[in-house]
Amino acid sequence: MNKKFNVGIVGCTGMVGQRFMTLLDGHPWFNVTCLAASPRSAGKTYTEAVGNRWAMDIPMPESMKDMMVLDASNVEEVASKVDFIFCAVDMPKAEIRALEEAYAKAECPVVSNNSAHRGTADVPMLIPEINYAHTAVIEAQRAR
């Protein structure tokens, strides 16, 4: 793979968001260009937003410490900076569903660890080693 995809982490200050950060830091396919979280974290550097809540047993990625955190509900701004997002928000299911659908409607693909769309007919659960062909549903999603 020659191209690195620009990605964002939505819900970056929580435990799952922190884990995404450690997995994506220095990844050969992904370049984290955007961090987003709740309005109370927006406008702060990642270090300021997380404070003493860093929960991983490895240090916070140097490449992201000084990144400015955006408001995750500002979908157009976040989507304009990335090829797709990893979503790790901790909210009620209906709110997660609405947020992820807003990103999808903005033509920003969403990779989510949430269960909000597990019953949505055209949203597959992908396990790349097993059912990669299910990505064909993207055309149906775009039509919707």
LINVENBEL-V304851 format. One record per residue. N is the residue number from 1. SS is DSSP state (2 for helix, 1 for strand, 0 for the rest). PHI is phi in whole degrees, 0 to 359 (* if undefined). Layout:
BEGIN
((N/SS/PHI) (N/SS/PHI))
END
This chain:
BEGIN
((1/0/*) (2/0/266) (3/0/276) (4/0/262) (5/1/274) (6/1/278) (7/1/231) (8/1/240) (9/1/244) (10/1/262) (11/0/93) (12/0/292) (13/0/273) (14/0/279) (15/2/302) (16/2/291) (17/2/300) (18/2/298) (19/2/295) (20/2/304) (21/2/301) (22/2/293) (23/2/285) (24/2/270) (25/0/298) (26/0/74) (27/0/295) (28/0/289) (29/0/254) (30/1/235) (31/1/241) (32/1/286) (33/1/248) (34/1/206) (35/1/240) (36/1/219) (37/1/204) (38/0/290) (39/0/304) (40/0/291) (41/0/265) (42/0/299) (43/0/87) (44/0/253) (45/1/291) (46/2/301) (47/2/301) (48/2/294) (49/2/294) (50/2/277) (51/2/59) (52/2/267) (53/2/266) (54/0/296) (55/0/248) (56/0/280) (57/0/273) (58/0/245) (59/0/296) (60/0/302) (61/0/302) (62/2/303) (63/2/294) (64/2/243) (65/2/306) (66/0/260) (67/0/292) (68/1/282) (69/1/276) (70/1/264) (71/1/282) (72/0/300) (73/0/281) (74/0/272) (75/2/302) (76/2/299) (77/2/296) (78/2/297) (79/2/299) (80/0/291) (81/0/259) (82/0/223) (83/0/275) (84/1/195) (85/1/241) (86/1/258) (87/1/253) (88/0/223) (89/0/286) (90/0/244) (91/0/215) (92/0/300) (93/2/307) (94/2/298) (95/2/289) (96/2/298) (97/2/303) (98/2/296) (99/2/294) (100/2/295) (101/2/293) (102/2/297) (103/2/296) (104/2/299) (105/2/294) (106/0/275) (107/0/64) (108/0/247) (109/1/301) (110/1/237) (111/1/252) (112/1/234) (113/0/262) (114/0/278) (115/0/262) (116/0/301) (117/0/247) (118/0/297) (119/0/260) (120/0/280) (121/0/304) (122/0/258) (123/0/240) (124/0/279) (125/0/270) (126/0/258) (127/0/234) (128/2/311) (129/2/289) (130/2/246) (131/2/229) (132/2/307) (133/2/299) (134/2/292) (135/2/294) (136/2/300) (137/2/293) (138/2/302) (139/2/298) (140/2/293) (141/2/298) (142/2/297) (143/2/294) (144/0/290))
END
